[in-house]
Structures are given as C-alpha cells and as structure tokens.
Amino acid sequence: MGDIHHFPLFETKQAKGRTLFKVYAASMAMAICLICVYRATHTPEKGKTGRYLWIGLFMAELWFTFYWLITQLVRWNPVTHQTFKDQPSLKYENVLPGVDIFVCTADPVIEPPLMVINTVLSMMAYDYPPEKLNIYVSDDGGSALMFYALLEASRFSKHWLPFCKRYKIEPRSPSAYFAHASPINNEWSSIKNKYEEMRKRIDDTTSLGKVTEEMRKEHKGFQEWVLGSNKNDHQAIIQILIDQRDPEARDTDGKSLPGLVYVAREKRPARHHNFKAGAMNALIRVSSKISNNPIILNVDCDMYSNNSESIRDAMCFFMDEERSKNIAFVQFPQNFDNLTRNDVYSNSLMVINDVEIGGFDSYGGCLYVGSGCFHRRDTLCGRIYTLDSKINWEKQNHKEITESIGAIENECKILANCSYEHSTQWGKEMGLKYGCPVEDIITGLSIKCRGWRSVHLNPKRKGFLGLAPTTLLQTLIQTKRWAEGDFQIFLSQYCPLVFGHNKIPLRLQISYCCYLLWAANCWATLYYVSVPSYCLLAHISLFPKLSSYCFLPFAYVFVGKYAYSLGEFYWLGGTVKGWWNDQRMWLYRRLTSYLFGFCDVVFKSMGFTTSGFVITSKVSEEDTLQRYNKEIMEFGATSPMFNILSTLALVNVLSFVNGVKMVVMDLDINGFSELGAQMVLCGLIILINIPLYEGMFFRKDNGSMPSSVTFQSTMLAVLFCTLAII
C-alpha cells in the first residue's frame, strides 16, 4: 500500500454535471435579460390601466432574478468528499480521539422517551472503541420519565452492543433494526424479546405519566425530583448512569461500555434559558468536567445513527496529516426514514443536501445545521484559528478523574446552574450563540469568521436518520421557524455581508443569503400568484401576446427552469410525482411559512412579539399516519396558513373559469392571445392545488379542510374577484 504516514484520509472532487448546468445557467441568464428589456420598454404609459400592476410585476421579476443569481452562485461549483476510513484504523487505532455525544430532548410528550433511547442506543453502538465514547442526554423537560427510560437503556445496552458488533448489523437503533430485520438465530430472538420487554415497560410508564414508587427504588437519581418541580421550574439534575471507571460497567462480552450521563440543567421561570443553544452550552461545560473529549457530536433526539462507521468517517477530516488543521466541524446532512415514496411534503431536502450545501463547501465551508455534526471542542469554545491549531493526537492528554461519582455530579450541577453564565462569554464568544431561533447558523458562521472551515460529508449510506413532519401544518410551521430565524440573522449584526466582511470569502457571504432571504421571497411569489389572476378577471394583459416573438423568452425561462429542475430531481433519485409534490410545497412554503416568518421578524423588531422556539411533534395519531403513508395531504386543523392557501387557490379557479368563458362562449380569440399566458399560469396553479380542492370539497375524513376555513376562503375569493370585475 505504500507509506500510510502521508496517505490522504479523504479526497475532494467536483460534483458531476456542472458543464451542463453552466450552459443551462448562461442560456437562462440571456432569456432573463430579454424579459427585463421587454418589461422596461413596454411599460404602459402614465394614466393607462394596469401601469402600476405592470410595474409591480416587473419588481417581482427583478426580485426573482436577484435571488436566482444567488442560487446559481451557490450551485456553480459544488464539491463532494470521499473518506478512506481504513487508514485511521491502520495508523491511529490506539490514539483515536475520544468523542462526547450530545443528544438533546425537550419534551417527553412531543419527543417520546422510547424514541430518545433508541437514538441513544444507536450512538452507544458505534464501531468505535467504547472506552472513548461518552453519551450525554440533555433533558430540558427535566422529566423523571426520560430518566427512567435511560436507566432501562443503560441495562439493555449490555446485551445490545455485543449483538450489534458480533453480527455487524445496521442500523443500530433497535426500533429501526427490528422493524425490518428477519430472525437469524436464537440470540436474535432473545435480544428482540429483551427489547420488547423494555419497550413495554417504558410505554406503560409513559402512559401512566409517572414513575412508580417501586421503580424509584431502583436508582438514587429519582431522589432529585422534588415535589413541585416541573419542566420550566426545576433544579439541575446530573446523573452518571454508566461510569466507565466502574469495573461493573461491562457488556455481556466483558467489554467496556460507553459512558452515559443524564443532564437536566436548572430552569427557573424568571430566567431565560435560551432554548437548545442553552442546553448545548450546559452540555459542553458538564462534559468538560467528566470526559472532556476533544470531539463533540451533537444530534437531535430523533436522529438515530444509521451508519456505525460515521465517527470514523468524520475522523478522516480531523486526523488527515496535511489538510485537517483548519477544519472545525464535519456536518452530515439531515435525512429522514419516514418519508413516503413520493415525499408528499417535500421534506427530503434532496437538492439542498446533494447540490447546494456542496456549493457552500467549495467556498470555505458548509452550514452548521444543528444536528449530525462533529465539532472540535476548542472551536465551539471560541478558539481562533492559528497555524499551530492542529491537534497532535499521539500526545493528547486523557482526563483522569479521581473524585467519586457523587462529588462529580455535585460539581457539574454548578456548571448547569441557570445563573452560571451570568456576566460570562457563554452564548457570545463561547459555545452556541444566543438570540436567534436558528442558533446553529450563526454559530457556524462565527466559527468560520474566526478562520476555520467546515466540511459537508454526504456518504452513500446516510449517517443519521430522523423523523420528518407528517402533516402539512407541521411542515409549514417548521419551515416558518427556519425562515424566520434566517431572516432575523440577515437583519442582525450577524448578517454575513457585515459580520463576515474580510473574514470569509465574498462568495460564501453571498451564498448564505440563499437561505437568509428565504422569507423575503414571499412578496414576489404572492404577487405572482394573485395579481395575474386579478388582471385576467379585469382583462388587463401583463404578458406579451402568445403569437409575439417577445413571448419566447418567457416561454424559454418557464420551460427551461422546470425541465432542468425535473431532470435534476430525477437524477438525484427522486420521482416525477415527488418533483411535482416538491413544486407544490415550494409554492406553499413561500405563500405561508415565508410570509409569516417575514412578518414575525418585522413585528419582533418593533417590539410586538418575542422570540420563541417551536418543537416539531414527533408523535402522530394513527389515522393521520395512515393518510400520510397513503400520501393524502393533511388539512385537519384551522390555521391562517390554510386560509391563505385556500383563498388563493379559489381565486385562480374563478379567474381561469372567467378566461375559459371569454374564449369558449364569447369567442374572443384576440383576448385569448393577449391573456393566454395568464390563463396558463392560473391553470398551473389549479393543477398544483388539486389536493387542496379535494380537501375542501370532496373529502370527508378527519384530514379534510375544516368547513370554517372553506367558508371563509370562499367568501374572500368571491370578494376579491368581485372587486376585480367591477
């Protein structure tokens, strides 16, 4: 094999298909320029009907052009990485760095304890020296139910870990594995029975809503839950469930077990707890006292490990002899295991993960997205990059602890105290940043502004799999939180164009705007969906005649954009129907999530509302889940978002019917030539909204549109169309 001392541990390649993309982008740019020239030279004269509507449409198209240019920059030269993870095993096996794994949960109702422990068990079962792994579970709900579930998991791990490594099974989440695996031998059946028994105990306790007195006697940790405490008002609770120094902390094969620590930081109503960022910073401090490993992996509680070698993949970037010294974090993409075949709510993030984030990588580093990310501990704690920042793994110091478990737990309680961060740099220059719903984005940006870079690793076997929202409203609310937080960053001191000036490449600064300006897309999209239909009713033409050469650039942009989008989506592994669902959700997100996110940021800046953090539920009702698996859209709730979608969908139906009447009954062929483009636009909006019409008028199940929303939307649509006709 040669001298492995200098053998690279990873390689970077340019993504495929870039030549075709650049040809496409250049041709689209030419067509867009022709459209802009047409708009500027054919603006109706002053006093003419539709002048300001025309100018408004031109402004919307200029915004689309501006945003399109940003996205093309992001997509211009994406890169991919391939690791050679056998090399660290050959050379560094004895000096592999320790890894502290953070699992964050906040509510035992929305995030069931059984789901959390499946994630924890998958992390404990990594193909990595167990003595170098420590798992810290942050329970921001401070729930005795969660602690009980972890206690059960710590016992089951003694059987589960040897089984996983003996048979090299994947994935190593018991729930995910047994859901699809077939029996292989008697040991398989025995392990499954143990898991089912544990699952039943946890489910029964969760359903009961409390831990029984008999169960409380099983561990001293239950004494920490005092009378009157609740998820928003409780003391700090630190419990070491598996102490690696304990000679009894062994699995059934006599091998060491990873450390397991339960952490519930102190929370008091009078003090702001900074949501997930505050929980992560508490874990950084607590883990520094117990294990202080140089690498930190953080995952959401529903993101179980789908690849037991992910840690070794990440180590290739931290341990490469030549190129590792400036790498701060390695980000795996967010993937989900509960997606339907055609991804009805477009939650796969396929294009973002496979194309766009790779573009960030080529300019100096991908985004930190809050889960599935391996960090160097020192960079999270505020270290500035220097030429001597490379870690010498052969000389790394291992933390030696001599105190008793009780003493360590008491010292850690101080670090998890809600007043500990007062008058410190935590949340500012140390740890995750505070003050934004998407704390992960500004944290990653600040790390890169200190001279570091990051890596996006998207292996064939996904590193982590989580749970995507299973209803339309959950999806829109989740996207609203992202869009709101991103736009808040754009308007803050952390705007990459300001905060990153002369610190990170200009192309990377602009690339960040691809997501930070999500919310701002709402107005141009709303205008394009509503005003052309209004003008169709009023017989005001906003596009060239279909028979005119001036219509060709519009047709080319429309056909070219969607043809390339469909080809790209299919090439990445999607389906045609999945692409159509993606287009629908693209529209729905812009008309609702982005709009509400934009408005919330504006209202907050004026002091009308305060920042909050919304947890997406990981629990679905049985009938809701059945409809989701059948790819039937869920509308069974009242929401202003549904009012907007329904009203606009009905407006386009009424406008299209009026246009058809003009052509068929009035035989106005000239009118069709002038208004044909608007009719086509309305027709496409109708096609994309077919599931919505079904939910409003044809479905009778619990997932149909509430009658109140249908009635209100119908009245608003009729009023809108009446005003257009008058």
VONU-707919 format. One record per residue (C-alpha): x, y, z; residue in three letters. Coordinates in steps of 0.02 Angstrom, whole numbers, padded with zeros to 5 digits, always signed. Example, Ala and Ser with C-alpha at 12.3 -4.5 7.8 and 13.67 -1.06 7.14 Angstrom:
residues 2
+00615-00225+00390ALA +00684-00053+00357SER 
//
This chain:
residues 726
+00000+00000+00000MET +00148+00116+00023GLY +00187+00236+00164ASP +00022+00265+00251ILE +00102+00404+00355HIS +00064+00529+00217HIS -00082+00439+00137PHE -00229+00561+00124PRO -00379+00515+00230LEU -00503+00599+00114PHE -00516+00669-00061GLU -00620+00810-00131THR -00700+00803-00303LYS -00801+00923-00407GLN -00983+00871-00421ALA -01041+00794-00584LYS -01147+00881-00715GLY -01076+01055-00693ARG -01041+01086-00878THR -01222+01055-00923LEU -01276+01164-00779PHE -01167+01309-00833LYS -01233+01301-01010VAL -01410+01300-00942TYR -01374+01445-00824ALA -01296+01551-00962ALA -01445+01524-01079SER -01567+01563-00939MET -01472+01723-00898ALA -01488+01780-01079MET -01676+01746-01080ALA -01699+01836-00913ILE -01608+01988-00983CYS -01726+01989-01132LEU -01876+01983-01014ILE -01808+02130-00915CYS -01782+02229-01076VAL -01960+02190-01129TYR -02031+02244-00961ARG -01933+02407-00962ALA -01977+02453-01142THR -02161+02403-01140HIS -02216+02485-00978THR -02390+02560-01002PRO -02394+02748-01014GLU -02448+02857-00870LYS -02634+02855-00843GLY -02657+02692-00936LYS -02748+02550-00848THR -02632+02423-00769GLY -02475+02530-00768ARG -02437+02506-00584TYR -02487+02323-00589LEU -02362+02301-00731TRP -02226+02391-00633ILE -02264+02283-00481GLY -02245+02125-00585LEU -02081+02192-00653PHE -02020+02220-00474MET -02068+02041-00429ALA -01973+01976-00580GLU -01821+02081-00533LEU -01825+02002-00360TRP -01838+01828-00437PHE -01688+01872-00548THR -01586+01934-00400PHE -01624+01780-00297TYR -01594+01666-00446TRP -01419+01739-00467LEU -01381+01700-00285ILE -01437+01519-00305THR -01333+01500-00463GLN -01180+01559-00369LEU -01213+01427-00235VAL -01235+01292-00368ARG -01091+01346-00479TRP -00954+01232-00416ASN -01012+01110-00280PRO -00890+00980-00214VAL -00906+00809-00136THR -00792+00714-00018HIS -00741+00533-00004GLN -00658+00462+00151THR -00530+00323+00170PHE -00580+00270+00344LYS -00472+00115+00347ASP -00318+00225+00359GLN -00353+00293+00534PRO -00387+00114+00589SER -00216+00061+00523LEU -00114+00204+00594LYS -00209+00287+00735TYR -00314+00150+00815GLU -00227+00170+00982ASN -00237+00360+00981VAL -00410+00388+00908LEU -00484+00541+00995PRO -00624+00522+01119GLY -00797+00582+01068VAL -00929+00661+01177ASP -01102+00636+01100ILE -01240+00759+01144PHE -01422+00706+01124VAL -01547+00846+01155CYS -01729+00824+01201THR -01853+00947+01275ALA -02025+00871+01299ASP -02069+00689+01340PRO -02242+00709+01263VAL -02187+00777+01094ILE -02025+00678+01095GLU -02067+00508+01174PRO -01935+00431+01289PRO -01935+00269+01187LEU -01883+00366+01031MET -01745+00453+01128VAL -01669+00294+01198ILE -01668+00215+01026ASN -01562+00361+00969THR -01451+00342+01123VAL -01427+00154+01097LEU -01380+00182+00915SER -01246+00306+00972MET -01179+00188+01104MET -01160+00051+00972ALA -01042+00144+00856TYR -00899+00045+00780ASP -00775+00139+00887TYR -00679+00099+01047PRO -00818+00108+01179PRO -00699+00175+01311GLU -00680+00330+01201LYS -00867+00365+01189LEU -00973+00463+01312ASN -01157+00500+01282ILE -01238+00649+01367TYR -01427+00666+01360VAL -01494+00841+01389SER -01672+00831+01452ASP -01738+01009+01450ASP -01905+00943+01509GLY -01825+00881+01670GLY -01934+00726+01662SER -01919+00576+01777ALA -01997+00476+01635LEU -01848+00514+01525MET -01726+00469+01663PHE -01816+00304+01691TYR -01807+00265+01504ALA -01619+00299+01504LEU -01597+00188+01655LEU -01683+00048+01560GLU -01574+00084+01407ALA -01415+00076+01510SER -01461-00101+01562ARG -01516-00158+01390PHE -01355-00090+01313SER -01256-00230+01397LYS -01344-00352+01281HIS -01373-00241+01129TRP -01195-00181+01098LEU -01113-00353+01088PRO -01253-00413+00974PHE -01228-00266+00856CYS -01041-00288+00843LYS -01046-00477+00833ARG -01161-00478+00681TYR -01113-00305+00612LYS -01295-00255+00598ILE -01359-00091+00526GLU -01442+00017+00582PRO -01406+00004+00767ARG -01564+00084+00831SER -01662-00066+00899PRO -01829+00002+00840SER -01767+00035+00663ALA -01673-00130+00653TYR -01812-00245+00715PHE -01940-00156+00606ALA -01861-00230+00450HIS -01744-00371+00503ALA -01782-00557+00494SER -01733-00682+00629PRO -01557-00751+00608ILE -01535-00863+00761ASN -01588-00891+00941ASN -01485-00745+01003GLU -01579-00629+00884TRP -01744-00688+00958SER -01679-00668+01135SER -01620-00490+01104ILE -01784-00444+01021LYS -01880-00513+01169ASN -01774-00410+01289LYS -01806-00256+01184TYR -01993-00286+01177GLU -01999-00310+01365GLU -01904-00148+01391MET -02014-00057+01265ARG -02171-00115+01355LYS -02106-00057+01524ARG -02062+00114+01455ILE -02226+00133+01360ASP -02327+00080+01512ASP -02235+00204+01623THR -02253+00343+01494THR -02440+00308+01478SER -02456+00311+01667LEU -02372+00481+01667GLY -02263+00449+01819LYS -02131+00334+01890VAL -02199+00216+02023THR -02127+00209+02197GLU -02061+00035+02163GLU -01965+00098+02011MET -01896+00245+02109ARG -01807+00124+02225LYS -01705+00058+02078GLU -01590+00210+02070HIS -01539+00351+02187LYS -01562+00476+02046GLY -01751+00480+02067PHE -01725+00572+02232GLN -01677+00726+02130GLU -01858+00752+02076TRP -01931+00855+02218VAL -02114+00896+02246LEU -02175+01044+02144GLY -02042+01040+02008SER -02097+01047+01826ASN -02018+01062+01655LYS -01998+01251+01671ASN -01951+01258+01854ASP -01829+01130+01924HIS -01655+01114+01997GLN -01505+01050+01900ALA -01503+00860+01892ILE -01344+00768+01841ILE -01339+00579+01849GLN -01199+00468+01785ILE -01288+00309+01734LEU -01135+00221+01664ILE -00968+00266+01743ASP -00826+00200+01636GLN -00715+00186+01790ARG -00836+00061+01866ASP -00772-00119+01842PRO -00955-00172+01830GLU -00984-00060+01678ALA -00958-00202+01555ARG -01066-00283+01424ASP -01104-00469+01420THR -00942-00500+01323ASP -00840-00413+01458GLY -00804-00260+01351LYS -00810-00083+01416SER -00972+00015+01393LEU -00980+00196+01334PRO -01014+00322+01471GLY -01194+00379+01490LEU -01244+00539+01580VAL -01415+00616+01610TYR -01415+00806+01615VAL -01562+00919+01657ALA -01496+01096+01678ARG -01578+01208+01805GLU -01727+01306+01740LYS -01821+01445+01829ARG -01966+01549+01763PRO -01876+01712+01800ALA -01725+01668+01692ARG -01718+01650+01503HIS -01649+01477+01463HIS -01601+01509+01279ASN -01685+01351+01215PHE -01575+01221+01129LYS -01422+01334+01124ALA -01427+01349+01313GLY -01444+01161+01331ALA -01296+01131+01216MET -01186+01254+01312ASN -01230+01169+01476ALA -01180+01002+01400LEU -01013+01074+01342ILE -00973+01128+01520ARG -01035+00970+01605VAL -00944+00855+01483SER -00783+00955+01507SER -00786+00904+01690LYS -00824+00719+01660ILE -00737+00667+01499SER -00678+00823+01407ASN -00656+00732+01243ASN -00586+00839+01100PRO -00725+00795+00978ILE -00910+00830+01006ILE -01053+00755+00906LEU -01224+00831+00931ASN -01386+00755+00869VAL -01571+00788+00892ASP -01660+00657+00993CYS -01749+00583+00841ASP -01591+00572+00734MET -01528+00396+00764TYR -01364+00333+00693SER -01392+00243+00528ASN -01208+00207+00497ASN -01099+00132+00632SER -00941+00198+00547GLU -00992+00382+00541SER -00869+00428+00679ILE -00726+00350+00581ARG -00783+00445+00426ASP -00778+00608+00523ALA -00607+00569+00597MET -00534+00563+00422CYS -00556+00751+00414PHE -00491+00787+00589PHE -00339+00672+00576MET -00277+00700+00398ASP -00091+00743+00404GLU -00099+00886+00281GLU -00272+00964+00275ARG -00353+00940+00445SER -00281+01083+00545LYS -00411+01214+00495ASN -00566+01101+00495ILE -00682+01148+00637ALA -00831+01037+00605PHE -00895+00899+00492VAL -01080+00912+00451GLN -01183+00763+00395PHE -01347+00803+00304PRO -01516+00786+00385GLN -01606+00635+00315ASN -01767+00551+00367PHE -01827+00372+00374ASP -02015+00404+00374ASN -02028+00487+00203LEU -02158+00420+00083THR -02104+00361-00089ARG -02152+00525-00171ASN -02114+00632-00017ASP -02284+00713-00008VAL -02224+00861+00097TYR -02053+00879+00013SER -01956+00853+00175ASN -01810+00758+00099SER -01706+00916+00068LEU -01633+00817-00077MET -01574+00960-00186VAL -01511+01059-00036ILE -01410+00913+00031ASN -01343+00847-00134ASP -01311+01009-00228VAL -01324+01172-00133GLU -01231+01131+00028ILE -01089+01062-00078GLY -01080+01234-00157GLY -01050+01312+00014PHE -00915+01183+00042ASP -00819+01241-00111SER -00815+01420-00045TYR -00745+01381+00127GLY -00870+01281+00224GLY -01047+01217+00237CYS -01180+01272+00360LEU -01193+01201+00535TYR -01373+01140+00538VAL -01389+01092+00721GLY -01387+00902+00713SER -01274+00766+00645GLY -01120+00875+00665CYS -00946+00830+00732PHE -00856+00978+00812HIS -00684+01010+00880ARG -00720+01057+01060ARG -00597+01202+01059ASP -00681+01286+00910THR -00851+01277+00995LEU -00772+01359+01146CYS -00712+01508+01045GLY -00536+01464+00988ARG -00467+01569+00845ILE -00379+01478+00705TYR -00190+01492+00700THR -00057+01395+00606LEU -00024+01287+00760ASP -00207+01237+00780SER -00179+01058+00725LYS -00203+00931+00865ILE -00064+00806+00895ASN -00170+00652+00929TRP -00020+00550+00987GLU +00010+00673+01129LYS -00169+00713+01175GLN -00200+00709+01361ASN -00335+00598+01432HIS -00434+00666+01576LYS -00402+00573+01737GLU -00539+00585+01867ILE -00513+00534+02047THR -00670+00605+02129GLU -00819+00498+02172SER -00973+00497+02062ILE -01070+00596+02191GLY -00936+00731+02200ALA -00927+00745+02010ILE -01117+00757+01996GLU -01123+00896+02126ASN -00984+00994+02039GLU -01074+00976+01873CYS -01234+01044+01949LYS -01145+01209+01971ILE -01098+01209+01787LEU -01281+01176+01742ALA -01347+01311+01857ASN -01458+01439+01769CYS -01355+01584+01839SER -01185+01511+01792TYR -01174+01605+01626GLU -01212+01775+01703HIS -01076+01901+01657SER -00980+01771+01555THR -00945+01749+01369GLN -01059+01597+01354TRP -01182+01624+01214GLY -01073+01764+01145LYS -00894+01711+01112GLU -00905+01538+01189MET -01022+01396+01145GLY -01175+01414+01037LEU -01238+01591+01004LYS -01395+01657+01088TYR -01533+01770+01025GLY -01593+01681+00868CYS -01711+01534+00835PRO -01580+01459+00718VAL -01432+01472+00835GLU -01340+01339+00736ASP -01321+01450+00581ILE -01242+01598+00672ILE -01134+01481+00775THR -01063+01401+00618GLY -01040+01571+00537LEU -00946+01641+00688SER -00831+01489+00689ILE -00787+01518+00506LYS -00760+01703+00541CYS -00626+01651+00667ARG -00526+01574+00525GLY -00593+01397+00522TRP -00677+01300+00383ARG -00803+01158+00383SER -00841+01003+00281VAL -01005+00931+00219HIS -01000+00741+00209LEU -01142+00653+00119ASN -01096+00467+00108PRO -01198+00340+00012LYS -01257+00260+00174ARG -01337+00402+00268LYS -01256+00443+00434GLY -01414+00491+00527PHE -01600+00466+00502LEU -01736+00561+00591GLY -01922+00592+00585LEU -01995+00716+00460ALA -02160+00805+00496PRO -02310+00700+00444THR -02438+00838+00419THR -02443+00991+00308LEU -02463+01110+00454LEU -02315+01036+00549GLN -02209+01055+00393THR -02260+01236+00364LEU -02232+01283+00547ILE -02060+01203+00547GLN -02014+01296+00387THR -02084+01457+00460LYS -01964+01441+00608ARG -01816+01414+00492TRP -01864+01558+00376ALA -01897+01674+00523GLU -01732+01636+00606GLY -01634+01651+00444ASP -01711+01820+00401PHE -01681+01879+00578GLN -01496+01841+00552ILE -01496+01939+00389PHE -01562+02094+00478LEU -01447+02075+00629SER -01265+02109+00668GLN -01230+01930+00610TYR -01277+01964+00429CYS -01136+01877+00333PRO -01112+02028+00221LEU -01069+02131+00376VAL -01010+02007+00509PHE -00912+01907+00380GLY -00835+02055+00289HIS -00649+02024+00263ASN -00664+01865+00368LYS -00738+01740+00247ILE -00740+01740+00055PRO -00866+01856-00027LEU -00941+01709-00122ARG -00975+01622+00044LEU -01053+01780+00115GLN -01171+01791-00034ILE -01207+01604-00028SER -01275+01622+00149TYR -01407+01742+00079CYS -01481+01597-00019CYS -01561+01540+00144TYR -01562+01701+00245LEU -01677+01779+00114LEU -01799+01636+00109TRP -01931+01740+00198ALA -01912+01888+00080ALA -01968+01778-00066ASN -02146+01782-00001CYS -02195+01950-00075TRP -02141+01919-00254ALA -02222+01747-00252THR -02383+01813-00175LEU -02390+01949-00308TYR -02363+01825-00449TYR -02499+01708-00385VAL -02631+01841-00354SER -02607+01989-00472VAL -02606+01898-00641PRO -02769+01811-00594SER -02842+01979-00539TYR -02790+02055-00706CYS -02863+01907-00800LEU -03031+01947-00722LEU -03010+02132-00765ALA -02948+02091-00942HIS -02780+02176-00912ILE -02635+02096-01004SER -02470+02078-00911LEU -02375+01970-01036PHE -02339+01976-01224PRO -02463+01902-01345LYS -02439+01716-01371LEU -02408+01750-01556SER -02273+01879-01520SER -02086+01844-01527TYR -02074+01937-01362CYS -02162+01789-01281PHE -02019+01671-01323LEU -01903+01723-01179PRO -02046+01699-01055PHE -02083+01527-01128ALA -01899+01478-01126TYR -01874+01528-00944VAL -02031+01437-00892PHE -01996+01277-00989VAL -01809+01280-00958GLY -01824+01308-00772LYS -01946+01167-00742TYR -01865+01047-00864ALA -01695+01068-00780TYR -01774+01056-00608SER -01864+00894-00654LEU -01706+00819-00731GLY -01601+00865-00580GLU -01729+00797-00458PHE -01744+00633-00552TYR -01554+00616-00570TRP -01535+00636-00381LEU -01651+00487-00354GLY -01822+00569-00345GLY -01980+00526-00440THR -02083+00629-00561VAL -02227+00635-00437LYS -02104+00678-00300GLY -02044+00825-00404TRP -02223+00884-00428TRP -02250+00873-00240ASN -02090+00973-00218ASP -02156+01110-00332GLN -02318+01117-00233ARG -02227+01132-00068MET -02110+01262-00144TRP -02265+01368-00176LEU -02350+01332-00010TYR -02195+01373+00091ARG -02172+01540+00004ARG -02354+01590+00024LEU -02367+01543+00208THR -02208+01496+00303SER -02102+01631+00224TYR -02241+01761+00239LEU -02274+01729+00423PHE -02087+01716+00458GLY -02057+01884+00374PHE -02199+01968+00468CYS -02144+01896+00635ASP -01969+01965+00613VAL -02039+02137+00573VAL -02158+02131+00722PHE -02019+02075+00838LYS -01907+02216+00780SER -02050+02335+00827MET -02069+02253+00998GLY -02240+02174+00968PHE -02186+01993+00994THR -02042+01898+01072THR -01934+01756+01008SER -01990+01579+01040GLY -01939+01403+00997PHE -02066+01282+00924VAL -02033+01096+00940ILE -02098+00993+00796THR -02200+00849+00864SER -02128+00676+00834LYS -02295+00591+00875VAL -02437+00564+00752SER -02613+00500+00775GLU -02646+00330+00697GLU -02769+00392+00565ASP -02656+00539+00524THR -02510+00421+00499LEU -02614+00309+00386GLN -02659+00456+00274ARG -02478+00510+00272TYR -02420+00338+00216ASN -02551+00343+00078LYS -02485+00516+00028GLU -02651+00603+00064ILE -02621+00782+00117MET -02674+00827+00293GLU -02779+00985+00319PHE -02873+00936+00477GLY -02840+01095+00577ALA -02886+01278+00571THR -02741+01394+00530SER -02718+01563+00445PRO -02596+01474+00332MET -02736+01366+00263PHE -02846+01520+00240ASN -02714+01599+00129ILE -02685+01443+00025LEU -02871+01408+00004SER -02915+01586-00043THR -02779+01600-00174LEU -02823+01429-00245ALA -03006+01479-00265LEU -02961+01648-00340VAL -02863+01562-00477ASN -03007+01441-00511VAL -03130+01584-00532LEU -03009+01681-00641SER -02975+01531-00751PHE -03161+01496-00772VAL -03186+01676-00823ASN -03046+01659-00951GLY -03120+01499-01022VAL -03289+01586-01036LYS -03206+01726-01134MET -03132+01604-01260VAL -03270+01473-01274VAL -03430+01571-01253MET -03378+01745-01311ASP -03262+01677-01447LEU -03135+01813-01406ASP -02982+01741-01491ILE -02887+01905-01483ASN -02920+01913-01297GLY -02851+01738-01277PHE -02693+01789-01370SER -02669+01935-01251GLU -02718+01846-01090LEU -02664+01670-01134GLY -02507+01674-01029ALA -02609+01724-00876GLN -02731+01583-00912MET -02588+01459-00921VAL -02520+01525-00756LEU -02691+01508-00673CYS -02711+01334-00746GLY -02545+01276-00673LEU -02590+01345-00503ILE -02754+01249-00513ILE -02664+01088-00557LEU -02541+01106-00416ILE -02684+01138-00294ASN -02788+00984-00337ILE -02755+00902-00165PRO -02813+01063-00083LEU -02977+01067-00182TYR -03005+00885-00135GLU -02979+00928+00048GLY -03100+01074+00036MET -03245+00999-00062PHE -03231+00811-00089PHE -03151+00726+00061ARG -03249+00681+00217LYS -03112+00609+00327ASP -03034+00693+00480ASN -02894+00760+00373GLY -03007+00864+00260SER -03008+01053+00265MET -03112+01121+00411PRO -03278+01189+00348SER -03244+01356+00432SER -03086+01379+00330VAL -03176+01329+00170THR -03318+01452+00203PHE -03204+01598+00248GLN -03090+01567+00099SER -03238+01556-00021THR -03306+01722+00040MET -03137+01806+00024LEU -03108+01735-00151ALA -03279+01793-00211VAL -03249+01966-00139LEU -03077+01975-00223PHE -03149+01926-00392CYS -03296+02044-00375THR -03178+02191-00345LEU -03078+02141-00500ALA -03232+02134-00613ILE -03311+02296-00552ILE 
//
